[in-house]
Amino acid sequence: MPFRLTILGCNSAVPANGRHPTAQILQVRKSLFLIDCGEGTQLRMSDFNIHGRERIGQIFISHLHGDHIFGLPGLLTSYSLNNRTNDLTIFSPPGLEEMINAVLKASGAHLSYAVNFVVVDTEKSTQIFEDKQVTVTTIPLKHGMPVTGYLFREKKQPDNIIAEKIAEYDIPFQKIKAIKAGENFVTAEGKTITHEELTEPAPEPRSYAFCTDTSYKPDIVPLIKNVDLLYHETTFTTEEGVHAEKYGHSTAAQAAEIAKAANVGKLICGHYSARYGDLSPIEKEAKSIFPNSKAADEGDVFEVEFRRTKC
C-alpha cells in the first residue's frame, strides 16, 4: 500500500520559473491529505493526475501567508460546484476561518458541504489528528507569524499471518484476527502453535515531516528523528543567508544540518526564492552536508516502500 508524496508547488512568495507556491499531496494507503494550498493547486492536481481529490478529507495549512493559502477559496468552491457532500476538516493556525468566510460571503458562494476549522497551537507539539492509518502531530516552527509543520506517522499494523500455516493447522477464519494481534493457536489435538511461527512481522511504519517556512530551528530535531522523508524549506543558499535571516527562512545548508542531526532517510528541498531559476546550487549545497538530498521540482513523487523488521 502506498506512502507517497507528490509535490504540487515548490516556490516561495510568487509563481515563477514555471513553478507555483507551496502545495503537496500525501497519500497514506487509501487516504489523501492536502498540505498547504498555494495559488494554482487545483491546476497542478490535474497536471499531475491526482485522482480522487474528492477523497481529501483533511487539509493541513502551515500558516496564513498568501503563498500557502490563496488556492484554498477556489478549491473549496470547486468542491461545491461538483456537489461534494462529505465534510472537510482544515487544520491551521488562528485566522483562517474568518478569512475563508469573508471570501465566501463577498463572492456570494455557498458550500454544499460542511467545513470544520480546527485551530492548532503553534507553540507546542501536539497530536491533532488520528484515523486507522495515520497520526498527525504539529511541529512548532519559527517565522514572522504563527506557523507549524506537520509530522505524519503511519500506524503500526498487525503482524501478517502466513497463508500456508492456515491450511497446515486448519485455522478457522474467526481465529485469524486474534493470532495477528499476538495470540497463539491451539489445535484440535491440543498442540499450541506460537504466534511467532504463524506470522511474519508487519512492515515498519513509515513517516513524513513537513517543515515549511522557518528560520533555522535545531530544537525540532528530536521531533523528527529518523523520519523516512523530511521536507524542509530551502528558500536560499548560504550566499544569500542574510535574506534568510531577515525574512525568517532557512538556507539549503541549514536544512541539511537539520536532516543530518535527525538522521532522516531523505531530505526534500523546496520553497525556493524566485531568484533561483536553476535549482542545482540549492541541491549541491544540501548534498555537501547531507548526501541524500533532492531539490524537488513540481510533479516529483517520493515513495517510501514497505520495510520489514529483520528477524
N, C-alpha and C positions, 0 to 999 in steps of 0.2 A: 504494500500500500504506500502511496507517495507521501513524501515530505518534501515539498517543492516550493522554492521561492522564485517568483518572476518579477523582474524589475520593469515597472511601467514608466517611471520617471526618475531621473537621477541628477537633474540640475538644481542649483540653488537660485533663489530670487526670481528669475525670469526664464521663459523658454529661450534657448539659444543653442547654436551649433547643432540644430536638429534634435535637441534634447528638451524634455519637458520637466517641470518641477516634480517634487517627490511623490511617488505612489508605488506601492508594492502589493502583490497578491501572494499570500502564503497558503498553500494547500497542505492540510494535515489529514491524511486519509481521505474521507469524503467531504470534509469541511473546507470552505474557502473563507479566508479572513482578508479584509482590505486594511492596509496600513498606510495612513495618510492619504490625502486625496487632492493633489495639486491640480492645477489647470491642465486639461487635456486627458484626464484619467480615463474617461469613457472611450475616447478615440483610441487610446493605447490598449485598452481591453480588447477592442475589435481588431486592432493591428496585430496583436499577439495571440489571437484566438483563445481568449479566456472564456471558456464555455461555462454555462450555468451560473452566470453572475447573479442571477436572481436568488441563488442559494446563499449568497453572502448574508449572514445573519448578524454579524458583528463588524463594526468599523472601529479602528483604533487610531485616534488622532493624537499626535505628539504635542502640538502647541498651535496657537492661533495665528501665527504669521501666515500671510496670504498664500505663499507658495506651498503650503501644506494643506490648505482647506478650500481654496477657491474653486475646486472642481466639485465640491460637495453639493451645493444647491442644484446644480444641473443633474447630478446623479440621482438625487432624491426625487426630483420632479420627473425624470425619465422613468424611474421605477413606477411612479404613479400613472404615467401615460400608458405604461404596459400592464396596468391593472394589478400591480402587486397587492397581495393581501397579508402576507406574512409580516410579523413585527420585525423591526430593525432596532438594534441597540448600538449606540455610538458612545464610545468612551473617550473622554477628553479632559483637559484642564478646564477651569471655570470660564464661562462666557460664550461657549459655542451655541448653546440652545437659544440664547437671546438673539445671536446673530442670524441663525437659520430662520427663526420665527419672523424676524424683521424682513428678511428677503422674501419669504413666502407671502407675508402679508402685503408687501409692496408690489409684488408681481401678481397678486390675486390667485396664487397657486393653492390647491387643496389636495393633500395627500390621501391616497386610497388605503393607507396602512398606518399603523401606529409606530412612532419613533420614540424610543426610550433613551433619554440622555443620561449618562452616568458620569458624574464629575469625579475625577481621580485626584488623589493627593500627590502633588509633585515633590513633596519634601521627604517622603519615606517610601521604602519599597513595600508594596502591598499586593497580595494576590487579589485580582479584581474579576477574574472570570475562570470558570471551570465547566467542562462538559465531560462526556465519556471518554474523550480522546486527548484532551489537552488542558493545561493550566496556563494562565497568563498573569504575569507579575510585573509591576511597574519598576522602572529603573530611574531613579532621580538623576537628572542631568542639570547642566548649568548654561543658561543662555540669557538673553536680555529680557525674557519674560518667563512665566511658568512653563516648564517643559518636562516631558517624561519620555523615556524609552520604554520598550516592552520586551519581556522575556517570555517566549513560548516554549513550553516543555511538554513533550508527548508523555502521556501516562504509561506506566509500566503495564504491559498486557499479561494475562495468564500464560503459563507455560503451554506449549503445544503438545497435544497427545500424539504419540506415534501411531500412525494408521494401522500398521501391521500388528501392533500389540492388541488392538481392539478385537481382531479376529482370533489371535493366538490365545487370548484368555477369555474370549466370549464375554466382553464387557458390555453391559446394557447401555443403551444411549443415555438413560437417565443418570448414570453414574459419571459421565464424562466431565461435566462441569465441575463436580467436586474434585475429581482427580486433577484436572488442570489447575485448580486453585490450591492444591497441595496435599490432598488426601491420598492414602494408599488404597489398594483394592484387594478385597478378599474373594477368592474364587469359590465356586460351589463346593469344592473339596476342602475349603478352609485354609488354603495357602495364601499368605499375604504377599502381594506384589507391590513393591515400593513405588512411590510417586516418581522417584528418580529413574527407575527402569522404564516406566510407562511414558515418560515425557522427555522433551528436549526444551532447553530454555527459550523463552520468547526473545525476540530481538531486543537489543538495548534501546531504551527511549532516546529519541532524537530531540535536538534543541536549536533554537534560533534566537539571537539577541539583536534587537533593532535599537541602535543608538544614534539618533538623529542630531539635530543642531545642538552642539555643546562645546564649551571650552574643554581643554584637556582636564580630565577628571579621573585620576587614577584610583579614587576610592570606589569606583564601580567594579573594579577587578574581582573582588570576592563574589559579587552578584552574578557575574557572567563566566565564572571559572569553568573551563573545559567544555563550553558550548561547541556544538558542531559548526555552526555558522555565526559569524559576527558581522553585522553591517554597522560600520562606524563612519560618520561623516568625515570627509577629507576635502574640505572646501578649498584649501590652498596647499601649496608646497611650502617647505621651510623658508624658501626665498621670499615668500610673501607672508611670513609669520607675523609681522606687525599688524596685518589686516585681520588675521585670525584672532589675535589677542584683542584687538579693538572691537570687533563685532561679535565676539563670543563663539568662535568656531575653532576647529582643530586643523592641524596640518596632517599630511599623509604620514609623516614620521611619528607624530604623536599618536595617531590611530594605531599604527603598527606597534608602538611600545605597549599600548593597552592590550592588543591581541597577543603579543609575546608574553606579557606578565600573566594574562589569564589562560594561557595555554589553549587557545581556541583551535578548532580544526582548520578554519579558513577565514580570512579577513576579506570582506567585500567593501570596497571603497565606493563613495558616492557623494552627492550633494556638491557638485563642482561649481566653482565660480565660472561665470561666462567667459572669463579671460582664457580658459583652457579649451581651445578647440581640439587640441591633441591631448589625450589623456595619458600618454606614455610617461611624462615626467612624474605624475602622481603615482602611477603604478611602480615605476623604478624606485622612487623614494621609499614607498612602503615595503617593497621586496628587499631593499637593502637591510631592513631590520627584521622583517617577518616574511620569509620567502614565499609562503603560501598565501599571497595577497593577489587580489584581482581588482583592477579598476573597472567596475561594472558599467556596461552600456545598456541602453533600453532594449528590452527583448531578451536579455541574458536570463538564463534559467539555472538555478543552483539546486541540485538534488542531493539529499542525504540518503544514502542507501541503508537498507537493513544491516545491522551488525549483530551477530550472536555472541553471547558470552562463551569464551573458550572453557571447555571442561578440563 
